[in-house]
Amino acid sequence: MAKICLCLTGKTIARNLEVLEKYRKYLDMVELRVDYLDPDEKFLIRRFPEMAGLPVILTIRRLMDGGNFAGGEGSRISLLSKGLAFAEADRRHNFAYVDLEDDLNVPSLEEAARTFGTRIIRSYHNMQGVGDDIEGRLRSMFHVGDEIAKVAVMPQTFDDVHRVYQAARKTAGMEKILLCMGHLGTNTSILAEYLDSYLSYTAAIDEEDFPGGTAGQLSPRDLVELYRFRDVGSQTKIYGVLGYPLKITSSPEFFNTVFSFEKIDAVYVPFPSDSVESFMKFAREINLSGASVTVPYKEKVLPYLGHKTAEVESLGACNTLIADSQGWSGINTDTRGFSDSLLQFIGARDFRKKRITIVGAGGAAKAVAAEVFRLKGKALVLNRTLIRARELAAPYRFAWGGLDGLGVELMNGFNDIIIQTTSVGMAPDLEGDPLDLYSFKGTEVVMDLIYKPERTRFLTRAAAAGCRILNGHDMLMRQAKYQYSCFFGKEYPSKLVSRE
């Protein structure tokens, strides 16, 4: 079973011990990053393993490898030697591991480590990419057979991530640590056991005074409680969410919570991919069982589907993938999720006599337009690109226009309900407002499919004018429940509905 290691980057020994205690119940080991300690604190490192009370990795990372040590190699080697010196017969009082870079060759240091049972992690870090031959590098890194090879890389594309998984498969059985840093690589932390990686590194991301973490790193709490790291084994089914940049998603929390309550041997993982083609190749590599699809891939995923429901065919948008013997089946649960949410909010059974503005013309807007039409509403589609607004509106004989003065003028006849379907207003563009030319009257019902932030600038303006407002969180939960039914062929558990 892959182990969980917390990277300690505090300025003092005392502060590192304090944070260790906060997360202790989640941990198998910690890494003491001496390169982040204050100068005087570096003289105290020898006693840290005894004070920590669990296995400790001794690491002094250079700037070139993403660390904080700016001194010369002589002083770094001297510090490493101090950490390994005066070893005790009780190995629990010594460093359990020392991290030595692949290009560091100091036989006396290595001999001192081995003499008292300190294992060597032979590491390679690439902060610019993944390199040409990950498998070959892993196989060539061992100076002596009892070492653990570590390769930590910074993928620039999702193809890079895929290559790391391929290298893991080709080196199955080798004692190694393999991970992708950065936002694209979060999944490698969660799926360390799948990668046959010796451990997964975590960070104290909630501690403001703990620097050095990279984007996408997880806290020990999230790794264990949210992603159920301890339960992921060789038979665990993998589900996930495809999108890009995918920095905001509540789907893992929803599905992993359900899996936990239902005791389903599955895990749900975020997969930010810059290419739908790259993701689909990768999905086959890891035998992905199913996935949610979000911006910007609800339309782009269609060519990869072996089977589409009639709804997906007519909409031209898919938000749910299911693996089967024929390849991939595509389903759309956004439609029901949207209409169930909004109809309950307004207390109606359909949209008869409602005149509605739909902002946007992407995959989510397609689901909204289809449901408005099915439920007898009349609509105006507004979009920045006029041709897309026209294409979405045409099959339903809806009105259409641009996000300009003329379009806003048309809204006077379609403002019982206003539905915002674009990503404008999400981070990092929190001040974005796709309808900033429109002045709310206070009589409109206003829905924004964004749920983080809870109130976009668009919804804030609407609320200030007296409008009834609804964000996309309820819709997200409803469509996710339908996805659960698609993934597992059964209704969403009623016992979980009662807990909400």
Secondary structure by P-SEA (a helix, b strand, c coil): cbbbbbbbbcccaaaaaaaaaaccccccccccccccccccccccccccccccccbbbbbbccccccccccccaaaaaaaaaaaaccccccccccccbbbbccccccaaaaaaaaaabbbbbccccccccccccaaaaaaaccccccbbbbbbbbbccaaaaaaaaaaaaaacccbbbbbccccccaaaaaacccccccbbbbcccccccccccccccccccccccccccccccccbbbbbcccccccccaaaaaaaaaaaaacccbbbbbbbcccaaaaaaaaaaaccccbbbccccccccccccccccaaaaaaccccbbbbccccbbbbbaaaaaaaaaaaaaacccccccbbbbbccccaaaaaaaaaaaaacccbbbbcccaaaaaaaaccccbbbbcccaaaaaaccccccbbbbccccccccccccccccccccccccbbbbccccccccaaaaaaaaaccccccaaaaaaaaaaaaaaaaccccccaaaaaac
